[in-house]
Amino acid sequence: MGNYNFDTRIERRGSGCIKWDRSEEPDILPLWIADMDFAVAPEIKEALQARVAHGVFGYPKAPDDFYEPVCDWMERRFGYRPEREWFSHSPGIVAFFHFFCKGFLKPGDKVLMQMPVYHHFFGAAEKNSVEVVKNQLLIKNGRYEIDFSDFENKAKDPGVKAFFLCNPHNPGGRMWSREELQRLGRICCENNILIISDEIHCDLVYKYHGKRHIPLASVSQEIAMNSITCLAPSKTFNLAGLQTSIPLIPNPVLKARYEQMLDSFGIFRPNLFGLTALPAAYRYGEPWLEELLEYLEGNLRYLRSWMSEHLPMVKVMEPDASYLVWMDFSAIKPAGRTVHDVLLEEGWVWLEEGCEFGDGGEAFERVNIACPRATLAEGLARIQRGLEKADLIKKEEAR
Ligand SMILES: Cc1ncc(COP(=O)(O)O)c(C=O)c1O
């Protein structure tokens, strides 16, 4: 028995949360968007409560040592210590991608990304008239691998100015190895392509495989100077609603350019509650995170064995990291409807639809397992029920 009870079901409906309140239908079980149904670490809540009790919420100022707990955290967990002067701020990582497209690229420029991928990567590019160049990920032995020769050919296009990397990868949960990062980094440096490495899921690493997250900036000085790393406490500590993220920009020229651009939008400082929660999280949140990771790994094991027992025709991609699990439903072929709609309409369970992640995602659904195990069990049972009701699996086959 641990110190935190992740089995507790907290009612989120009516709390102004997109995951549970978006659907008008209250009986839909939402396992889609990437936030967790768990309360934050008590130390974060206490820091916020103390801030609220103060009662004055004027313009904030980050203390000089604001980023220090993040530097300590990264040194402890990844063996890599960035300088605190390299950090900047953004209301969110999605916002960062938009700022980047506006401030560093111009309409008609091209950006390379590996498909399928988190939809705001190509969303930000498209909304800013930046062309997306796709390096399709390949599935080998049930996990994503990089097609390096395709990547290298596409990187040679002089129109490609940036590469959006997702490490660990959403939706596949893959952590890229040092060799893979070195190779990608070298190709980008040789072709003057700036790398944006989104590492928002970097702390949610499962223990079963024994691997450690490798920050792209730690791979070489040259790559560090040619990259911006997107970091945030929002996934790790479930703080997405505080809109506080911290791009890491070791290159002072790029950092000055980014901050000038923020300034041009009148964005001068982080949010007051983010300023309060972030240092509390990185200073005191580690015991909570360690227990959370064990719980998530238990959920992953549960899902894996439940799926192989009840729905063996659905292939589960084994994640190295993140509480998002990518499942291949290509063996199930509803007529005139998508699997996603069948699950929603017949099973009353809302997963994230694979096609949202672009090319290669069409046959998949992504399930968020960051919820009490009983909720996950209910979600899985609803998937089965939905497929049975639509006559897509036989009842006996599912038992
Ligand atoms: C890879 C990735 N980047 C960014 C985000 C969202 O970041 P933010 O809430 O800071 O905009 C997510 C959320 O799921 C994500 O998976």
The ligand as an SDF file (V2000), in Angstrom:
LIG
                    3D

 16 16  0  0  0  0  0  0  0  0999 V2000
    3.4870   15.5470  -27.6170 C   0  0  0  0  0  0  0  0  0  0  0  0
    2.6050   16.5760  -26.9690 C   0  0  0  0  0  0  0  0  0  0  0  0
    2.9570   17.8690  -27.0020 N   0  0  0  0  0  0  0  0  0  0  0  0
    2.2010   18.8210  -26.4250 C   0  0  0  0  0  0  0  0  0  0  0  0
    1.0190   18.5120  -25.7820 C   0  0  0  0  0  0  0  0  0  0  0  0
    0.1670   19.5830  -25.1730 C   0  0  0  0  0  0  0  0  0  0  0  0
    0.9190   20.5400  -24.5610 O   0  0  0  0  0  0  0  0  0  0  0  0
    0.2370   21.8310  -23.9080 P   0  0  0  0  0  0  0  0  0  0  0  0
   -0.9150   21.3800  -23.0940 O   0  0  0  0  0  0  0  0  0  0  0  0
    1.3470   22.4150  -23.0980 O   0  0  0  0  0  0  0  0  0  0  0  0
   -0.1410   22.7230  -25.0380 O   0  0  0  0  0  0  0  0  0  0  0  0
    0.6130   17.1740  -25.7280 C   0  0  0  0  0  0  0  0  0  0  0  0
   -0.6500   16.8060  -25.0820 C   0  0  0  0  0  0  0  0  0  0  0  0
   -1.1440   15.7460  -25.2220 O   0  0  0  0  0  0  0  0  0  0  0  0
    1.4320   16.1890  -26.3270 C   0  0  0  0  0  0  0  0  0  0  0  0
    1.0980   14.8930  -26.2990 O   0  0  0  0  0  0  0  0  0  0  0  0
  1  2  1  0
  2  3  1  0
  2 15  2  0
  3  4  2  0
  4  5  1  0
  5  6  1  0
  5 12  2  0
  6  7  1  0
  7  8  1  0
  8  9  2  0
  8 10  1  0
  8 11  1  0
 12 13  1  0
 12 15  1  0
 13 14  2  0
 15 16  1  0
M  END
$$$$
